[in-house]
Amino acid sequence: MKKNRRIVATAVLSLLCFTATAQLATNTSQYKTAIGLRGGGTSGITIKHFVSSQAALDGIVSLWGNGIGLTLLYERHQTAFNVDGLQWYYGAGGHVALNFDRNYRYKNDNFYYHNREGNIGVGVDGIVGIEYKINPLPIAISLDFKPFLELNSNGSVFIAADSGLGIKLTF
């Protein structure tokens, strides 16, 4: 009889521990979607959407002086330092960039833009960062490192160590 009680007690305790662990895992994302801005090498509008409690898709639409880029990243999130709202994230993805080579000319103080030679770049991106969701405000702030490698249609290769600071409105 004592053996059965130990088995039942062990089973109940194991179930409680498993339930508590599962509850912690499901609480790692404190919002479902966020839209904001990222400043850094790849600056632009960012949209993050959690596809599960610990995984998100993060898209960045970036504009710069001579082009436009679209980046999509798959990120894994986990609680950092046991602080509510603070999460580490890491992941990988890719991007497509349309680059313009500019030729400027001035005439009578007027500016003329000419697209002399453009190219398309495709690349692979990695990301590692930390994000803090400010409770009770619907705001998240992030700091990340997003290195990438880009191959261009004109034969050039571009490697960048891209760090960024982001602020997002969460909902």
C-alpha positions in Angstrom: 0.0 0.0 0.0 2.9 2.4 0.9 4.5 1.7 -2.5 1.2 2.7 -4.3 1.1 6.0 -2.4 4.7 6.8 -3.4 3.9 6.1 -7.0 0.8 8.2 -6.9 2.6 11.0 -5.0 5.5 10.9 -7.5 3.1 11.0 -10.4 1.2 13.9 -9.0 4.4 15.8 -8.2 5.8 15.1 -11.7 2.5 16.3 -13.3 2.6 19.5 -11.2 6.2 20.2 -12.2 5.5 19.5 -15.9 2.4 21.8 -15.7 4.4 24.6 -14.1 7.2 24.2 -16.7 4.7 24.3 -19.6 3.0 27.4 -18.1 6.4 29.2 -17.9 7.1 28.2 -21.5 3.8 29.5 -22.8 4.3 32.9 -21.0 7.6 33.8 -22.8 5.9 35.9 -25.5 4.0 38.7 -23.9 2.4 40.0 -27.1 1.3 38.5 -30.4 2.3 41.1 -33.0 4.4 44.3 -32.9 5.1 47.0 -35.5 7.9 49.6 -35.1 11.2 51.0 -36.3 14.7 49.6 -36.4 17.7 51.9 -36.5 21.1 50.6 -37.5 22.8 49.3 -40.7 19.4 47.9 -41.8 17.1 50.7 -40.8 13.4 50.7 -41.5 10.0 49.4 -40.5 9.9 46.1 -38.6 6.9 43.8 -38.1 7.2 40.9 -35.6 4.6 38.2 -35.3 4.8 35.2 -32.9 3.8 32.0 -34.6 4.1 30.0 -31.3 4.9 30.9 -27.7 8.7 30.9 -28.4 9.0 31.5 -32.1 8.4 34.6 -34.2 8.7 35.8 -37.8 10.4 39.3 -38.0 10.2 41.3 -41.2 12.1 44.4 -42.0 11.4 46.8 -44.9 14.4 49.1 -45.2 15.1 52.1 -47.4 18.4 53.8 -47.9 19.8 56.4 -50.2 20.2 54.0 -53.1 17.8 51.2 -52.6 15.2 49.2 -50.8 15.5 45.9 -49.0 13.1 43.2 -47.6 14.4 40.9 -44.8 12.6 38.0 -43.2 13.9 36.3 -40.1 12.8 33.3 -38.0 13.6 33.9 -34.3 13.5 31.8 -31.2 12.8 33.6 -27.9 13.5 32.6 -24.3 13.3 34.5 -21.0 16.5 36.3 -20.0 17.8 36.5 -16.5 14.4 35.4 -15.1 13.1 39.0 -15.6 9.5 39.3 -16.7 9.3 40.9 -20.1 13.0 40.4 -20.9 13.8 37.9 -23.7 16.9 36.7 -25.6 16.3 35.9 -29.2 18.3 34.4 -32.0 17.6 33.2 -35.5 18.3 33.3 -39.2 16.7 34.3 -42.4 17.4 36.1 -45.7 16.9 39.2 -47.6 16.5 40.7 -51.1 17.8 44.1 -51.9 17.3 46.3 -55.0 20.3 48.7 -55.3 20.6 51.7 -57.5 23.9 53.1 -58.6 23.3 56.8 -58.8 24.6 59.3 -61.3 24.0 62.9 -60.2 24.1 66.0 -62.4 23.2 69.6 -61.6 21.9 72.2 -64.0 20.7 75.7 -63.1 20.4 74.6 -59.4 18.1 71.8 -60.4 18.8 68.3 -59.3 18.3 65.4 -61.7 18.5 61.7 -60.8 19.6 59.0 -63.2 19.6 55.3 -62.6 22.8 54.4 -64.3 23.2 50.7 -63.3 21.1 48.8 -60.8 21.6 45.4 -59.3 19.7 42.9 -57.2 21.2 41.4 -54.1 20.2 38.3 -52.2 21.6 37.4 -48.9 21.6 35.3 -45.7 21.2 36.9 -42.3 21.7 35.9 -38.7 20.4 37.6 -35.6 21.0 37.6 -31.9 19.5 40.1 -29.5 17.6 41.1 -26.4 14.2 42.6 -26.1 12.3 44.2 -23.2 8.5 44.5 -23.3 7.7 47.4 -21.0 4.6 46.5 -18.9 1.9 47.8 -18.7 2.8 49.9 -21.8 2.3 48.4 -25.3 6.0 49.1 -26.1 9.0 46.8 -26.7 12.6 47.9 -27.0 15.2 45.7 -28.6 19.0 45.7 -29.2 20.4 43.2 -31.7 23.3 42.1 -33.9 22.3 41.0 -37.4 25.3 40.1 -39.5 24.7 39.3 -43.2 26.3 38.2 -46.4 24.9 39.5 -49.7 25.6 38.4 -53.3 24.8 41.0 -56.0 23.9 40.5 -59.6 26.9 42.7 -60.7 29.2 40.1 -59.1 30.1 41.9 -55.9 29.8 40.4 -52.4 28.9 42.5 -49.4 29.5 41.4 -45.8 28.2 43.5 -42.9 28.1 43.4 -39.1 24.8 45.1 -38.6 23.7 46.1 -35.1 20.4 47.8 -34.4 18.1 49.4 -31.9 14.4 48.9 -32.2 11.2 50.3 -30.7 7.9 48.6 -31.4 4.2 49.1 -30.6 2.8 45.8 -29.4 -0.7 44.4 -29.5 
